Every structure is written in C-alpha cells, then in structure tokens.
Amino acid sequence: MNAADHHEPQRDGAATIEPMARVEDADQNLPLFPVGTKVRVLPKSGRNTPREGEVERAIYHHKDRRWNYYLRCGGKKVSKRYVALDLKRA
C-alpha cells in the first residue's frame, strides 16, 4: 500500500474524489484482513461453506502474490485456506 492510499479524499471543486479501495490483496506488507479480524466466508458457487470466525493466521504467498488466510470458527481451527475474495468483514 503506498502513501497515497492513506490520505484524505482529494477535493476537486464541488466533486469529491475518493481514493480507490484496494481490491487485490497483493501488498505483502499489509493483509486486508489482519489476524484477529472477524470475517464471514462468502459462499462462491458452492465451493465455500458459509461460516463466521476470525483470522487466526495470514500468510503472504510470494508466488501467487496474495495473502492466504486461515480461520478459527467457534473455537476450532478451519483447515481450509481462504483468499481475500472468499472473505468479507463481519
């Protein structure tokens, strides 16, 4: 994430220009969902079981250039690996 992502929205006359939301999770220094973040798993074409929990581990995968997330739901570890597109903040 670069320094421009942390600034206030730019003002251009009457219009407000909002900084773009980070869609990809390719910033190896900062995961979209840090450890402890409460998340909801999105059911994608039946691939994912819908569940809620919190991020237990966030590991950056250099080859894929994205973060992998491991969750804890109801006090139990979930063995499945998730990526940012599979998750939403709860």
Secondary structure by P-SEA (a helix, b strand, c coil): ccccccccccccccccccccccccccccccccccccbbbbbccccccccbbbbcccbbbbbccccbbbbbbccccccccccccccccccc
